[in-house]
Amino acid sequence: MTQRTRKLLGTMLVLVSIVVYSILVGTIYANFLAAAPWWALLAYFAVAGALWFFPAAWIVRWMSRPDRAGTH
């Protein structure tokens, strides 16, 4: 797979994963944490806001790999 194709797929995958992740985080908040104290919500959203970085970083690292020599 060429880097150009990986970038296209990776961009779409990052966008879809962010939407799915935010729905998941919002659902957890609405179902379990709506009545939690402010400090628990602050901690939850700080952790949830930082955790999306790891799968996104993996996708970006995958899509920015150089093409292998001899493949087109």
C-alpha positions, 0 to 999 in steps of 0.5 A: 500500500502506498503512503498516499493511500495510507494517508487517505485511509488513516485520515478517515480512520482518525476522523471516525475513531474520534467521533466514536470515541467522543460518543463513547465518552459522552455515553459513559458520562451520561449514564454513570457520571452525570451526578458526580462531583465537579472534581470527579468530572474534571478528572474523568474528562482530563483522562478521557481527553488525553486517552484519544491521543494513543490510538490516533498517534498509532494511526498517524505513525502507520500512515506516515511510514515511507513506501517500501522500496520496489512497491508502487 
